[in-house]
Amino acid sequence: MLRLEGIGHRFGGLEVLRRIDTSVAAGELVGLIGPNGAGKTTLFNIISGFVRPATGRVFFEGRDVTGWKPNVLAALGLVRTFQGARVFPNLTVKESLAIARRPVKGRQGDAAARVIATAQQLFDLDAHAGEEAGSLPSGLMRVLGIAMALSTGAHVLLLDEPAAGLSGEEMEHLQEVIRQLHQAGTTIVVVDHNLHFLMGLVTRAIVLDSGMLIADGPPEAVTADPRVVEAYLGAADLADG
Ligand SMILES: Nc1ncnc2c1ncn2[C@@H]1O[C@H](COP(=O)(O)OP(=O)(O)OP(=O)(O)O)[C@@H](O)[C@H]1O
């Protein structure tokens, strides 16, 4: 579904990604982790077309899409959400969800319906139907943002810190929404600083440290890997949110 070959990038003299080779198969739910400054956001930006890599290639569904624009990739079904919720603040919840339900090339209908049904149940969306998106509790706003990303026809979703700023309960609800999306067949890559949130969710974790891929595997194996432990030593903010 997604393949990276020799991705490298620098900002000025700073080498932020070094020869990243990895791939994500259709239907996987993958976490991308690493200490502050490891290069996670830059890698997300490269995959989603916001940054062109200095070296290497990005393949999406077998096609070399290196340097393709975000809107072109989104139209093909590769969509990235941003840190913090991006919703239309003046649309009501009901109007926002109507956008998310709109079938685009008939692809995301099931996934969007699934995420909306789950969110409706967990976040009591009906009670908020007439409220403006900009005035919602943060968890609900986050879920709306994800639902709206689906409206673009996403079958690969890159979620950038979806749990940031959420309460424990909201986080659990969000996990459930993401699980449902995954079960509906959406391929998902999540970056989050909260390892508790992430490791309870994903089936595979990829670890970046100083721009290098240092581990890749099941969450339990990765968190026990001495190189990962070392990379995280002293990074107190990564311990548990
Ligand atoms: N536009 C930019 N110009 C210059 N340096 C940048 C730019 N964007 C990121 N960097 C630097 O590149 C390195 C990697 O940053 P990046 O944001 O990709 O890491 P990250 O793993 O997402 O970090 P965090 O967990 O703190 O969000 C950091 O040292 C950062 O300061």
The ligand as a Tripos MOL2 file, in Angstrom:
@<TRIPOS>MOLECULE
LIG
   31    33     1     0     0
SMALL
NO_CHARGES

@<TRIPOS>ATOM
      1 N1         10.9710   23.4090    8.6110 N.pl3     1 LIG1
      2 C1         12.0340   23.0780    9.3400 C.ar      1 LIG1
      3 N2         13.1720   23.7690    9.2420 N.ar      1 LIG1
      4 C2         14.2660   23.4360    9.9570 C.ar      1 LIG1
      5 N3         14.3340   22.4030   10.7940 N.ar      1 LIG1
      6 C3         13.2320   21.6700   10.9390 C.ar      1 LIG1
      7 C4         12.0170   21.9510   10.2270 C.ar      1 LIG1
      8 N4         11.0910   21.0290   10.5610 N.ar      1 LIG1
      9 C5         11.6730   20.2070   11.4510 C.ar      1 LIG1
     10 N5         12.9570   20.5810   11.6820 N.ar      1 LIG1
     11 C6         13.9140   19.8760   12.5490 C.3       1 LIG1
     12 O1         14.0000   18.5520   12.0590 O.3       1 LIG1
     13 C7         14.1080   17.6270   13.1240 C.3       1 LIG1
     14 C8         13.0000   16.6080   13.0360 C.3       1 LIG1
     15 O2         11.7700   17.2640   13.3070 O.3       1 LIG1
     16 P1         10.3610   16.5350   13.2580 P.3       1 LIG1
     17 O3          9.3400   17.5700   13.5920 O.co2     1 LIG1
     18 O4         10.2040   15.7890   11.9960 O.co2     1 LIG1
     19 O5         10.5120   15.5090   14.4550 O.3       1 LIG1
     20 P2          9.3740   14.7840   15.2970 P.3       1 LIG1
     21 O6          9.8570   13.4130   15.5420 O.co2     1 LIG1
     22 O7          8.0620   14.9460   14.6360 O.co2     1 LIG1
     23 O8          9.4020   15.6330   16.6340 O.3       1 LIG1
     24 P3          8.2450   15.9240   17.6950 P.3       1 LIG1
     25 O9          7.9980   14.6120   18.3540 O.co2     1 LIG1
     26 O10         8.8730   16.9030   18.6120 O.co2     1 LIG1
     27 O11         7.0530   16.4520   16.9570 O.co2     1 LIG1
     28 C9         14.0890   18.4430   14.4090 C.3       1 LIG1
     29 O12        15.4230   18.6460   14.8160 O.3       1 LIG1
     30 C10        13.4510   19.7480   13.9930 C.3       1 LIG1
     31 O13        13.9150   20.8110   14.7790 O.3       1 LIG1
@<TRIPOS>BOND
     1     1     2 1
     2     2     3 ar
     3     2     7 ar
     4     3     4 ar
     5     4     5 ar
     6     5     6 ar
     7     6     7 ar
     8     6    10 ar
     9     7     8 ar
    10     8     9 ar
    11     9    10 ar
    12    10    11 1
    13    11    12 1
    14    11    30 1
    15    12    13 1
    16    13    14 1
    17    13    28 1
    18    14    15 1
    19    15    16 1
    20    16    17 2
    21    16    18 1
    22    16    19 1
    23    19    20 1
    24    20    21 2
    25    20    22 1
    26    20    23 1
    27    23    24 1
    28    24    25 2
    29    24    26 1
    30    24    27 1
    31    28    29 1
    32    28    30 1
    33    30    31 1
@<TRIPOS>SUBSTRUCTURE
     1 LIG1         1 GROUP 0 **** ****
